[in-house]
Structures are given as C-alpha cells and as structure tokens.
Amino acid sequence: MDFSGQIVVGHDDSAESATAVRWAAQLAKASGKELTIVHAWIWPLLTENLGPVDGVADSGLRNAAKDLLRRAAELAEVAAPGVAVNTALITGQGRTVLSHVSESADLLVVGSRGLGGFLGMLLGSVSLDLISHAGCPVVVIRAEDKPAQPVLVGVDGSEAGLDAVDTGVRLAQAWNAPLEIVHVRRAISARSAQTEEDAQQVLDAGVARAREHGGDIEVTSRLIESRTVPRALLEAAQDARIIVLGYQGTGRRRLGSTAHAVVHHAPGNAAIIRHVHVPIDTDEPKPEIVEEG
C-alpha cells in the first residue's frame, strides 16, 4: 500500500498510542491530509487459528484486531471531527511494519512507549528503532497538543538541520503557529568553542531556509550559549509546542548523542528527521496488509 501524502500513526491499544492517534488526527485535519491508523498484527506469525470461535459471533483474533482499529478510528474522529481516516491491519512486528510504512508516508507518529515497554524506560525500543531508521519524519508523542506554544527547531549547520527546518515550517503552517529557530553555541574553552560569528551564520542559514519556504508565518531566532547542547535544547523545549531536530546519520548506528538525549528526555513532543533513510536490518519478511478499513 502506498501511504504517500498521508500522516500515519501506529496504534497498539496502549494509552501512549491513543494519545498519538488523537495528536495525529488533529494534525491531519489542520493540514488537510488523510490519516491512516496502522496496527502491526503478529498473530498470523504465531498461529493459524485467527477466525471466530464456533458459535460465538465476532470472536477470534482477527475480529479483535479489527475492533481495535475501529475504536482507534472513532478516537480520531472524536479528536478531529471530519478528518479523513483510514485503517490498515498489517502482519508483522511493529518496528518492521512501521519502518516499511515510513518509506512512503509524509509523517509517522508513534507513542513514546507501547504495550511491550519496560516500566521506567523513557522511550520504547520500537520508537527508538524508527527514529533511527525511518524514511520520513517521525514524531514521538508524550503529551496532548499545546496549541499556544511555538514550533521549535534546533539547527546545527548540517543538511539534516535544514531538513528539520522544512518540517518545522510545515507544522507551523498547518497550525498557524510561530516558528522559532535556535542554535546552541557550545562553549567549553576559548580554543574549542565555536566562534560567535560562525554560530550566528548557522542560525541565519536556518532562518533564511524558514523564510524561503514559510510564507507569512512568524519566524524568530535565538542563539543560546551553553556547555551542554542537549541540556540547552531541552530547556528551550519547555516552552515549545514541539521540538524538531535533524539527524545526520549515514550508517546503521543509532541516533547521535544530541538527538538521542533530546528524544529520550523531551518535556513534550519531539520530531526527528533523519537525512538519509537506512532501513531496519532484519530477516523478517516484507509486511503484508491483510485487512483495510
């Protein structure tokens, strides 16, 4: 299935994924896009007994999965009345299914943790895999939307940072929200510190990119000086609707230290834009869409 032009949200019936569904539905409506709710269905990998129990209507694993998606669609419609909602039940492990979906989606939305998470973990393994490998921007949802706050984009002079600006612009346009571009000048010593002139050039390039594509949205900028880049970004994100960062990854390694720290500890929602798509390395078969609603 081609998910081009759509916002896709993963749903596993956890409270975190329900929050993600509501957030994604509101964004889909605001941006005039279709929403597809995807459930990764592992049961066909484990058993052939998927149908209803004899004499019990609407029973069985297949019907339970379809009902999960039906309820998720209702949740989306309540959160964003009139939004166009599709559902897809796809056979496979969550990380494999959503990685496949990300290859054609405009945006992938996931909860911070799913049903398989360990208590105390800040970010689930599926979400971490996706933001490390996805083929489209990934938003990790921790909280309901905060409409009064600006979209915050961190830039660092990389192409991934400029990609993040583009995503931040699209979010700001959909919400009719202000956009703030920030760059953290890491100052440790006079020898190793980035010069103020170089830091300002990085910030100015981000602002120029935003104004080039942002139309009439309000764009502001802020140069922050700190010994620790992640800490400075996390402090700035306290007052943001969402923080958007790029990840200049070219190999199969996980996130860079700054993006890793921010997505783990963000006070609210975070979007990570990987500059180069690197599929998840797995021997699992290509996911199969078995039902659509």
C-alpha positions as CSV (number, residue, x, y, z in Angstrom):
1,M,0.0,0.0,0.0
2,D,1.2,3.5,-0.9
3,F,0.9,5.9,2.0
4,S,2.1,9.0,0.0
5,G,0.5,12.2,1.2
6,Q,-0.7,10.7,4.4
7,I,0.0,11.0,8.1
8,V,0.4,7.5,9.5
9,V,0.1,6.7,13.2
10,G,1.0,3.4,14.8
11,H,-1.5,2.0,17.3
12,D,-1.2,-0.9,19.7
13,D,-4.1,-0.1,22.1
14,S,-1.7,1.4,24.7
15,A,-2.6,4.7,26.4
16,E,0.5,6.2,24.8
17,S,-0.6,5.2,21.3
18,A,-4.1,6.5,21.9
19,T,-2.6,9.9,22.7
20,A,-0.6,9.6,19.4
21,V,-3.8,8.9,17.5
22,R,-5.5,12.0,18.9
23,W,-2.5,14.2,18.1
24,A,-2.1,12.8,14.6
25,A,-5.8,13.2,13.8
26,Q,-5.7,16.9,14.9
27,L,-2.6,17.5,12.7
28,A,-4.1,15.6,9.7
29,K,-7.3,17.8,9.9
30,A,-5.3,21.0,10.3
31,S,-3.0,20.2,7.3
32,G,-5.8,18.8,5.1
33,K,-4.2,15.3,4.9
34,E,-5.6,11.8,5.3
35,L,-4.8,9.9,8.4
36,T,-4.1,6.2,8.3
37,I,-4.0,4.2,11.6
38,V,-1.8,1.2,11.4
39,H,-1.8,-1.8,13.7
40,A,1.1,-4.3,13.4
41,W,-0.5,-7.8,13.8
42,I,1.8,-10.5,15.0
43,W,-0.8,-13.3,15.4
44,P,-0.6,-14.7,11.9
45,L,3.1,-15.3,12.5
46,L,2.2,-17.5,15.5
47,T,-1.0,-19.3,14.7
48,E,-3.5,-20.1,12.0
49,N,-6.4,-20.0,14.5
50,L,-7.5,-16.4,13.7
51,G,-11.2,-16.9,13.0
52,P,-14.2,-16.7,15.3
53,V,-14.9,-19.4,17.9
54,D,-17.7,-21.7,16.7
55,G,-21.0,-20.3,17.9
56,V,-19.5,-17.0,19.2
57,A,-20.2,-14.1,16.9
58,D,-17.4,-11.5,16.4
59,S,-14.9,-13.6,18.4
60,G,-11.4,-14.6,17.4
61,L,-8.1,-12.8,16.9
62,R,-8.9,-11.3,13.6
63,N,-12.1,-9.7,14.8
64,A,-10.3,-8.4,17.9
65,A,-7.7,-6.7,15.8
66,K,-10.4,-5.2,13.5
67,D,-12.3,-3.9,16.6
68,L,-9.1,-2.3,17.9
69,L,-8.7,-0.4,14.7
70,R,-12.4,0.5,14.6
71,R,-12.2,2.0,18.1
72,A,-9.0,3.9,17.2
73,A,-10.7,5.4,14.2
74,E,-13.6,6.5,16.5
75,L,-11.0,8.1,18.8
76,A,-9.5,10.0,15.9
77,E,-12.9,11.2,14.7
78,V,-13.8,12.5,18.2
79,A,-10.4,14.3,18.4
80,A,-10.7,15.9,15.0
81,P,-14.3,15.8,13.7
82,G,-14.4,15.4,9.9
83,V,-10.9,14.2,9.5
84,A,-10.4,11.5,6.7
85,V,-9.5,8.3,8.5
86,N,-8.2,5.0,7.0
87,T,-7.1,1.9,8.9
88,A,-4.6,-0.8,8.0
89,L,-4.0,-4.1,9.7
90,I,-0.6,-5.3,8.7
91,T,1.0,-8.6,9.5
92,G,4.5,-8.3,11.1
93,Q,6.5,-7.0,14.1
94,G,5.8,-3.4,15.0
95,R,9.2,-2.0,14.1
96,T,9.3,-3.8,10.7
97,V,5.7,-2.8,9.8
98,L,6.2,0.9,10.7
99,S,9.6,1.1,9.0
100,H,8.0,-0.2,5.8
101,V,5.2,2.3,6.1
102,S,7.6,5.2,6.6
103,E,9.1,4.6,3.2
104,S,6.1,6.3,1.5
105,A,4.3,8.3,4.3
106,D,4.6,12.0,4.8
107,L,4.9,11.7,8.5
108,L,5.0,8.8,11.0
109,V,3.5,9.4,14.5
110,V,4.2,7.0,17.4
111,G,3.7,6.9,21.1
112,S,6.7,7.2,23.4
113,R,6.1,3.6,24.7
114,G,3.9,0.8,23.7
115,L,2.5,-2.3,25.4
116,G,5.8,-4.1,25.2
117,G,7.8,-1.4,27.1
118,F,9.5,-1.9,30.4
119,L,8.4,0.2,33.3
120,G,10.8,3.1,33.8
121,M,12.0,3.2,30.2
122,L,11.9,6.7,28.8
123,L,11.4,5.6,25.2
124,G,10.2,2.3,23.8
125,S,12.5,0.2,21.6
126,V,10.2,0.3,18.6
127,S,10.1,4.1,18.7
128,L,13.9,4.3,19.1
129,D,14.4,2.0,16.1
130,L,12.0,4.0,14.0
131,I,13.6,7.4,14.6
132,S,17.0,5.9,13.8
133,H,15.9,4.3,10.5
134,A,12.7,5.8,9.2
135,G,12.2,7.0,5.7
136,C,10.1,10.0,6.7
137,P,10.0,12.4,9.7
138,V,9.0,10.7,12.9
139,V,7.1,12.4,15.7
140,V,7.3,10.8,19.2
141,I,4.2,11.8,21.3
142,R,4.4,12.2,25.0
143,A,1.6,14.6,25.7
144,E,-1.5,16.1,24.2
145,D,-1.0,19.1,22.0
146,K,-0.2,22.6,23.4
147,P,-1.7,25.0,20.9
148,A,-0.5,28.2,22.4
149,Q,3.2,27.4,22.1
150,P,5.6,27.8,19.2
151,V,7.3,25.2,17.0
152,L,10.9,25.0,18.0
153,V,13.6,23.8,15.5
154,G,17.2,23.2,16.5
155,V,19.8,23.8,13.8
156,D,23.5,22.8,13.8
157,G,24.7,23.7,10.3
158,S,24.0,20.2,8.8
159,E,21.8,19.3,5.9
160,A,19.7,17.3,8.4
161,G,19.2,20.5,10.4
162,L,17.9,22.3,7.3
163,D,15.6,19.3,6.7
164,A,14.3,19.8,10.2
165,V,13.6,23.5,9.4
166,D,11.4,22.3,6.4
167,T,9.4,20.0,8.7
168,G,9.1,22.7,11.3
169,V,7.7,25.1,8.6
170,R,5.1,22.6,7.5
171,L,4.0,22.1,11.1
172,A,3.8,25.8,11.8
173,Q,1.8,26.4,8.6
174,A,-0.7,23.7,9.5
175,W,-1.2,25.1,13.0
176,N,-0.8,28.7,12.0
177,A,1.8,28.8,14.8
178,P,5.0,30.9,15.2
179,L,8.3,29.2,14.4
180,E,11.4,29.6,16.5
181,I,14.9,28.6,15.1
182,V,17.6,28.0,17.8
183,H,21.2,27.2,17.6
184,V,23.3,26.2,20.6
185,R,26.9,27.6,20.7
186,R,28.8,25.1,22.7
187,A,31.4,27.0,24.8
188,I,33.9,24.9,26.7
189,S,37.1,26.8,26.3
190,A,38.4,29.6,24.1
191,R,40.3,27.0,22.0
192,S,37.4,24.6,21.4
193,A,34.4,27.0,21.3
194,Q,32.6,27.8,18.2
195,T,33.1,31.5,17.3
196,E,30.1,33.7,17.8
197,E,30.3,34.7,14.1
198,D,30.2,31.1,13.0
199,A,27.3,30.4,15.3
200,Q,25.3,33.3,14.0
201,Q,25.9,32.1,10.4
202,V,24.4,28.7,11.3
203,L,21.4,30.4,12.9
204,D,21.0,32.8,10.0
205,A,21.0,29.9,7.5
206,G,18.2,28.2,9.4
207,V,16.1,31.4,9.5
208,A,16.7,32.0,5.8
209,R,15.5,28.5,5.0
210,A,12.4,29.0,7.1
211,R,11.5,32.3,5.5
212,E,12.2,30.9,2.0
213,H,9.5,28.2,2.4
214,G,7.4,29.6,5.2
215,G,5.3,32.2,3.5
216,D,3.9,34.6,6.1
217,I,4.5,32.5,9.3
218,E,6.2,34.3,12.1
219,V,9.8,33.3,12.3
220,T,12.1,34.2,15.3
221,S,15.6,33.1,16.2
222,R,17.7,32.6,19.3
223,L,21.4,32.0,19.8
224,I,22.0,30.0,23.0
225,E,25.4,29.6,24.7
226,S,25.8,26.5,26.8
227,R,28.4,23.9,27.8
228,T,25.9,21.2,27.0
229,V,23.9,21.2,23.8
230,P,21.2,18.7,24.8
231,R,20.5,20.4,28.1
232,A,20.1,23.8,26.4
233,L,17.7,22.3,23.8
234,L,15.7,20.6,26.5
235,E,15.4,23.8,28.5
236,A,14.3,25.7,25.3
237,A,11.7,22.9,24.6
238,Q,9.9,23.6,27.9
239,D,8.0,26.4,26.2
240,A,7.6,24.7,22.8
241,R,4.6,23.0,21.2
242,I,7.1,20.5,19.7
243,I,10.8,20.4,19.2
244,V,12.1,19.4,15.8
245,L,15.7,18.1,15.2
246,G,17.6,16.6,12.3
247,Y,19.9,13.6,12.5
248,Q,22.8,13.5,10.0
249,G,23.1,9.7,10.0
250,T,24.6,7.8,7.1
251,G,25.3,4.4,8.7
252,R,23.3,1.9,10.6
253,R,24.2,3.3,14.0
254,R,21.6,4.7,16.3
255,L,21.0,8.4,16.9
256,G,23.6,10.9,17.6
257,S,24.1,12.0,21.2
258,T,22.2,15.2,21.0
259,A,19.1,13.8,19.2
260,H,19.2,10.7,21.4
261,A,19.3,12.8,24.6
262,V,16.5,15.1,23.5
263,V,14.1,12.5,22.3
264,H,14.6,10.5,25.5
265,H,14.1,13.4,27.8
266,A,12.0,15.9,25.9
267,P,9.3,17.5,28.2
268,G,6.8,17.2,25.4
269,N,6.6,16.0,21.8
270,A,9.6,15.7,19.6
271,A,10.2,15.2,15.8
272,I,13.3,13.6,14.4
273,I,14.2,13.9,10.8
274,R,16.8,11.5,9.5
275,H,18.7,12.9,6.5
276,V,19.4,9.5,4.9
277,H,16.9,6.6,5.0
278,V,18.5,3.4,6.4
279,P,16.0,0.5,6.6
280,I,16.0,-1.6,9.7
281,D,18.2,-4.6,9.2
282,T,16.0,-7.7,9.7
283,D,15.4,-11.1,8.3
284,E,11.7,-10.7,8.8
285,P,9.5,-11.0,5.6
286,K,8.1,-7.9,4.0
287,P,4.9,-6.9,5.9
288,E,1.6,-7.9,4.3
289,I,-1.6,-5.8,4.5
290,V,-4.3,-8.3,5.4
291,E,-7.2,-6.0,6.1
292,E,-8.1,-2.4,5.4
293,G,-10.9,-0.3,6.7
